[in-house]
Structure formats: structure tokens, C-alpha cells
């Protein structure tokens, strides 16, 4: 998924090696002028040939990074999942264990960045707080319930850009690592049946035979 005039990797994406990513912006202060912008780092990670390659690309980029972002990285081949927070000059990566729940919005939450100077919007605070109070997303349906939630009247998770909220939800992706399937919708999510499948990963065909 690509915004106009932006390279791929800036939001959510996938490649034919089974690597899937989902990215959101973070706002640390200060940023480092003249260093590596997040667009280029995000694009490079999406070119990874494996989950380990993706993580190594993040580590190599960190010393030169100018800005901040959060990125979830998974792989249909290994069924491993990680979350990385990048700050100017530093990255922290944690593994998301099978069966656990990890929620992230547009703010630093890793212990490594507990003292970082950042700007956190009211929408970010409200969305993360609301998601943390909902049932753990142990099934695709429960995950979609979180992503499509509009319970909070002023700053809902599924956003419409109604003031004081300045932004709107354009598209949402559900990435199924077990079945190598990526599902995308541009509508409000209320059930898995509303999702439109856009890819059955070529990674299935590329998996080495036993």
C-alpha cells in the first residue's frame, strides 16, 4: 500500500519472500538533519529476503537514521513476528511470542525508549487506551473488531478525520502468517467476510521442498 509520491514500505506491505511489514510514524525530538530518512529505511526492509535479513537491515540503518517510526515485521515462512521502534541513531527490536498480544500506535512504548522526548497526539493516546481495554485479539474477527472500533466518539480507532481528529483511516490490512494471506479493505471492519483478499503469497510456491 503506497501513498502518492511515497516509496513502498511507508505503511503496510509484503514481498514474494513472505516478509510482511506494517509501519507507523513516531515523533521523537530532536531529529537529525542530513541523516537517513525513514522512507528509505522502510523501503529497504521491504526488500528483505527473510525475517533475519529484515532485522539486520534495521540494525544497519539505525546509526544513520534521522527520524522515528514503529514497524511490525513478520514472515509467512518462519511464522516469526517482531516489533521495532526506530529513533534517531538507535533501534530497539522485540519479539512477539506466539499467543501473546502486542498493541502499538503512534508513540514509543518500548522500555529502551521510556525517557525519549516525543510528541504524542491525543488521538494516539485515545486509540491505544481503547484497544487495551478490548478483548485480546486471539482470532482474526477480534483483531478486526479492534481495527474497526468507533466506540470513542472523539478519537476512535477507525478514524474519519472529523475535528478535532485531523486524519482518517484510508485502508486496513490483516496479515495471516499461518496461511500466507494478506487481506485488505477500505471499508469499516465488522467481520472477516468484509475483507477482500488481494494476495496469496508467492512465498508458498517458493518454500523449499522437504
Buried (B, 14 or more C-beta within 10 A) or exposed (E): BEEEEEBBBBBBBBBEBBBBBBBBEBBBEEBBEEBBEBBBBBBBBBBBEBBEBBBEBBEEBBEBBBBBBBBBBBBBBEEBBBBBBBBBEBBBBBEBEEEEBBBBBBBBBBEBBEEBEBEBBEBBBBBBEBBEEBEEBEEBEEBBBBBBBEEBEEBBBBBEEEEEBEEEBEEBBBBBBEEBBBBBBEEBBEEBEEBEEEBEBEBEEEEEEE
